[in-house]
Amino acid sequence: MRGLMNGCTIVERLDGTIENIKFQKGVVLWDDLEKLELILIALKKGGKVVKNIIYNKDSADNAVVVEDYPWGYKLRTKRKYWIETTKRGDRFCYQTLNPKTDKWCAVKKSTYSGIMVLYENEDGHIKTLSLDPEWSSKEWLAEFLDLVDETKLTDAQRAKICETKTIHHCRKFVKVNYEINPQRTPEEQAKKDAEQAEIRKKMNNYANHIYGKCLVKNGIA
């Protein structure tokens, strides 16, 4: 399973992730969670963790409907799942039918992610795969694109992929220096702030250029 782990075995990736968490004194960061999720997928890849990717279920009207969902210990009912998209990104939604009243309960919604897609796992349960431009690692981006059919994503979702690629590309040119309690005069601080503002402006312009090229290349308005 080296291919799935981007050149590493599952044991190597798991050992590395555990060492990172130990180094961080037990703090689990976003990239650690993604690496663990990638390991889990790799472990089940030989089986059938992602049985079926489900696209374009974007409202309660065209949702995926599970007909035999448990309600309590004895009753069975329906539950429907979909992905809601707003300017803030995608979020997972579900709604359950109350079998006692035959009315739909209130919609439950997850927190936002850049991209979310539904999939059916090996047990027939509806789950989600997600990609966050600001937090997703290169490994998870590659794995995500391997799992989904990009041509079946919405333009908004494909634009988020361009955003993720842009961030990864631009980070190669960013160097961060930490200065602990620097002793500067007000004039020196003002000069430093102006320099940083100019750097941010150049990076933003460059990022917008790369992002725009990706949109054009992929035919996204």
C-alpha positions in Angstrom: 0.0 0.0 0.0 2.9 2.4 -0.6 1.1 4.1 -3.5 -1.8 5.1 -1.2 0.6 6.4 1.4 2.6 8.5 -1.1 5.7 6.3 -0.9 5.4 5.3 2.7 4.1 2.1 4.2 1.1 2.3 6.6 3.4 1.5 9.5 5.9 4.2 8.6 3.1 6.8 8.2 1.5 5.8 11.5 4.8 5.9 13.3 5.6 9.3 11.9 2.2 10.7 12.9 2.4 9.3 16.5 5.9 10.9 16.8 4.5 14.2 15.7 1.7 14.1 18.3 4.3 13.1 21.0 6.5 16.1 19.9 3.4 18.3 20.1 3.0 17.1 23.7 -0.2 15.2 22.9 -1.8 18.0 20.9 -3.5 16.6 17.7 -3.5 19.1 14.9 -5.5 19.2 11.6 -2.8 17.6 9.5 -2.4 14.8 12.1 -6.2 14.1 11.8 -5.9 14.0 8.0 -2.9 11.6 8.1 -4.8 9.3 10.5 -7.8 9.5 8.2 -5.6 8.6 5.2 -4.1 5.7 7.2 -7.6 4.4 8.0 -8.7 4.6 4.3 -5.5 2.8 3.3 -6.1 0.0 5.8 -9.6 -0.5 4.4 -8.7 0.2 0.8 -8.1 -3.5 0.1 -11.6 -4.0 1.4 -14.3 -1.5 0.4 -14.3 1.5 2.6 -15.5 3.8 -0.2 -18.1 1.6 -2.0 -19.8 4.4 -3.9 -19.3 8.1 -4.3 -22.6 10.0 -4.5 -22.6 13.3 -6.4 -25.0 16.3 -6.8 -27.3 15.6 -3.8 -27.6 19.3 -2.8 -31.1 19.6 -1.2 -33.7 17.8 0.8 -35.7 17.4 -2.5 -33.0 15.3 -4.2 -31.4 13.8 -1.2 -30.1 10.2 -0.7 -32.9 8.4 1.2 -32.2 5.5 3.5 -35.5 3.6 3.7 -34.8 1.3 6.7 -33.2 3.6 9.3 -33.5 2.6 13.0 -35.7 4.7 15.4 -35.2 3.6 18.9 -35.1 -0.1 19.7 -38.0 -1.3 17.6 -39.2 1.1 15.0 -37.7 1.7 11.5 -38.0 4.9 9.5 -36.5 7.0 6.7 -33.5 9.3 6.8 -32.2 11.5 4.0 -28.8 13.0 3.4 -27.4 15.8 1.2 -24.7 18.4 0.9 -25.6 22.0 1.3 -23.4 24.6 -0.5 -23.2 28.3 0.5 -20.6 31.0 0.1 -18.9 29.5 3.2 -18.5 26.1 1.6 -20.2 22.7 1.9 -21.8 21.1 4.9 -23.4 17.7 5.6 -27.2 17.7 6.2 -29.6 15.0 7.3 -33.2 14.8 8.3 -35.1 11.9 9.9 -38.8 11.0 9.5 -40.6 10.6 12.8 -42.4 7.3 12.4 -44.9 8.2 15.1 -46.1 11.4 13.5 -45.1 10.8 9.9 -43.4 14.3 9.9 -39.8 15.2 9.2 -37.7 16.3 12.1 -35.6 19.4 12.0 -32.6 19.3 9.7 -29.2 18.6 11.4 -26.2 20.3 9.8 -22.4 19.8 10.3 -19.8 22.5 10.4 -18.6 23.9 7.0 -15.8 22.4 5.0 -14.4 23.6 1.6 -15.7 20.5 -0.2 -17.8 17.6 1.0 -19.1 14.6 -1.0 -21.3 11.8 0.1 -20.2 8.2 -0.1 -21.6 4.8 0.9 -19.3 2.6 2.9 -19.0 -1.1 3.0 -21.8 -1.3 5.6 -24.2 0.7 3.5 -23.9 3.7 5.7 -23.8 7.2 4.2 -20.6 9.1 5.1 -18.7 12.1 3.9 -15.2 12.9 2.4 -14.1 16.5 2.9 -11.3 18.8 1.7 -10.3 22.1 3.3 -8.2 24.4 1.2 -6.4 26.0 4.2 -5.8 22.8 6.2 -5.6 19.8 3.8 -2.2 18.3 3.2 -0.8 17.5 -0.3 -1.2 13.8 0.5 -4.8 14.2 1.3 -5.5 16.4 -1.7 -3.9 13.6 -3.9 -5.9 10.9 -2.2 -9.2 12.9 -2.4 -8.7 13.5 -6.1 -8.0 9.8 -6.5 -11.2 8.9 -4.8 -13.6 11.3 -6.5 -14.4 12.0 -10.1 -13.6 15.7 -10.4 -15.7 16.1 -13.5 -18.8 15.3 -11.5 -18.2 18.0 -8.9 -19.9 21.3 -9.0 -18.0 24.4 -10.3 -17.9 25.7 -6.8 -16.3 22.5 -5.5 -13.8 22.4 -8.4 -12.9 26.1 -7.7 -12.1 25.0 -4.1 -9.7 22.4 -5.5 -8.0 25.2 -7.4 -7.9 27.2 -4.2 -6.2 24.3 -2.4 -3.7 23.8 -5.2 -2.9 27.5 -5.1 -2.3 27.5 -1.4 0.1 24.5 -1.6 1.9 26.2 -4.5 2.3 29.5 -2.8 3.5 28.1 0.5 6.7 27.0 -1.2 7.7 30.6 -1.4 6.8 31.6 2.2 9.4 31.7 4.9 8.3 32.4 8.5 10.7 34.0 11.0 9.7 34.3 14.7 11.0 37.2 16.7 10.5 37.1 20.4 9.8 40.5 21.9 11.7 42.6 19.3 12.9 45.9 20.6 12.0 48.5 17.9 11.4 52.1 17.9 7.9 53.3 16.6 9.6 54.3 13.4 11.3 50.9 13.0 8.0 49.1 13.7 6.2 51.3 11.2 8.9 50.4 8.6 8.6 46.7 9.4 4.8 46.8 9.1 5.0 48.5 5.7 7.5 45.9 4.5 5.2 43.1 5.6 2.2 44.7 4.0 4.1 44.9 0.7 5.0 41.2 1.0 1.4 40.3 1.7 0.2 42.3 -1.3 2.7 40.6 -3.6 1.7 37.2 -2.3 -2.0 37.9 -2.8 -1.4 39.2 -6.3 0.6 36.1 -7.2 -1.9 33.7 -5.5 -4.8 35.4 -7.5 -2.8 34.9 -10.7 -2.2 31.2 -10.0 -5.8 30.7 -8.9 -7.1 32.4 -12.0 -5.0 30.3 -14.3 -6.3 27.1 -12.6 -9.9 28.3 -13.1 -9.4 29.1 -16.8 -7.6 25.7 -17.3 -10.5 23.9 -15.8 -13.2 25.9 -17.6 -14.6 27.4 -14.4 -16.2 30.8 -14.8 
